[in-house]
Amino acid sequence: MKQFISYFIQGLILFIPLIITLAIITKLFDFFAGLFSFIGFSDNTLLNTGLGLILTLSFIAILGLLASSYVFKKFFGFIEDKLEHAPFIRHIYSPVKDFTNAFVGNKKRFNKPVLVLTNPHSEIEEIGFVTQEDLKDFQIKDKVAVYLPLSYSLSGKLIIVPVKNITFLNADAADTMKFVVSGGVTEVDD
C-alpha cells in the first residue's frame, strides 16, 4: 500500500503540470482554430484545424524564442516590476513568484535540509529547510529561518529556531522534500 501511495504521489507530481499545460495548449488551439473559422479563411474544417494547430505550435515556439531574448527579458522585467508594486496584486504575485523560484527557479531556496528539534521535552523533531541564516534585518541573533513543508500539500510554515536546535542532514534536498510531502512513505535512494 505504501508503494502504491508513493507511485500515486509521483504520478500526481507529473500529471498535474502536464494537464495544466495541455489545457492551456488546448485553449490556445481552440482559439486559433475558431479564429480561422470565424474569419472564414476556409470552409474546410480540417484545413482550419490544421492551421490552428500550426499557429498554436508557432505561437508557443515564438514565446520561447522571445523569452530568451534581451528585449523580452527587459520588457518582462518592466511588467514584473509594475505587478510587484500594484496595490493588491503585489500581495499575490510576489509570494507566488518567490515560492515558485524557491522550488524551480535559479534561486532555489530549499537546498539545505535540516532536522529541527521542535519539542525538546518529547524529543520531537521535524524535517525542514533553512531558508535564511542571517536574520539581522529583524534584529534576531543566533537563530535561523526554517521552512517546514506540510505532508500532502504545497504549503508549510516558517519557524525561527536557535541554531543549536537544528542538525543539517546529509541528504539530497529534492529527495528530502519528496519524503516530507509524501508523509514519509517515499523511499529515499542511498
Secondary structure by P-SEA (a helix, b strand, c coil): caaaaaaaaaaaaacaaaaaaaaaaaaaaaaaaaaaaaacccccaaaaaaaaaaaaaaaaaaaaaaaacaaaaaaaaaaaaaaaacccccccaaaaaaaaaacccccccccbbbbbccccccbbbbbbbbccccccccccccbbbbbbbbccccbbbbbbbccccbbbbcccaaaaaaaaaacccccccc
